[in-house]
Amino acid sequence: MKDRDMDKKLSENPTEIVSESKTSDDRAAGLVQLVQSWMDEGDADEQRETLEYLIHALDEDRLSSRKLFPKELQGKSW
């Protein structure tokens, strides 16, 4: 499948690429392109805000008092 055909399909229905692929290599390539297209369309500020929200939400509802994402390990382990 040509790149521009793949780009057009991604914009119309991204899951179509995966289901139409004949081999596992084609499916893997389709998934890589799909994820890459999601990464390319993202806004850096929006992604940063989303990450901060997810970290807060995951740490807030824990049964344990231990944080999943402690501030002292930011940049070291996550």
C-alpha positions in Angstrom: 0.0 0.0 0.0 1.4 3.4 -0.9 2.2 5.9 1.8 -0.4 8.5 0.7 -3.1 5.7 0.5 -2.1 4.7 4.0 -2.3 8.3 5.3 -5.7 8.7 3.7 -7.0 5.5 5.4 -5.5 6.6 8.7 -7.5 9.9 8.6 -10.7 8.1 7.6 -10.7 4.9 9.8 -7.4 4.0 11.5 -8.6 0.5 12.5 -9.2 -0.4 8.9 -5.5 -0.7 8.2 -5.0 -3.3 10.9 -8.0 -5.4 9.8 -7.2 -5.2 6.0 -3.5 -6.2 6.4 -2.7 -9.7 5.1 0.3 -10.6 7.1 1.5 -10.0 10.6 4.3 -7.8 9.2 1.7 -5.7 7.4 -0.4 -5.4 10.6 2.7 -4.4 12.6 3.6 -1.8 10.0 0.0 -0.5 10.1 0.1 -0.3 13.8 3.4 1.5 13.8 2.0 4.1 11.4 -1.2 4.5 13.4 0.7 5.2 16.6 3.1 7.5 14.8 0.2 9.5 13.4 -1.2 9.9 16.9 2.1 11.1 18.1 2.5 13.5 15.2 -0.8 15.1 15.7 -0.4 15.8 19.4 0.3 19.2 20.9 3.2 19.2 23.3 1.4 21.4 25.9 -1.7 19.2 25.7 0.3 16.1 26.1 2.2 17.5 29.1 -1.2 18.5 30.7 -2.6 15.0 30.0 0.5 13.3 31.6 0.2 15.5 34.7 -3.6 14.7 35.0 -2.9 10.9 34.6 -0.2 10.9 37.2 -2.4 12.8 39.6 -5.4 10.5 39.0 -3.4 7.3 39.3 -1.7 8.4 42.6 -4.9 9.9 44.1 -7.0 6.7 44.0 -4.5 4.2 45.4 -5.3 1.9 48.3 -1.7 2.3 49.5 -0.2 5.5 50.7 2.8 4.8 48.4 2.7 6.9 45.2 3.2 5.3 41.8 5.0 8.4 40.6 6.9 10.0 43.5 8.2 13.5 42.7 11.7 12.6 43.9 12.0 10.0 41.1 10.7 12.2 38.3 13.3 12.2 35.5 15.0 9.1 37.0 12.6 6.3 36.7 9.7 7.9 34.8 
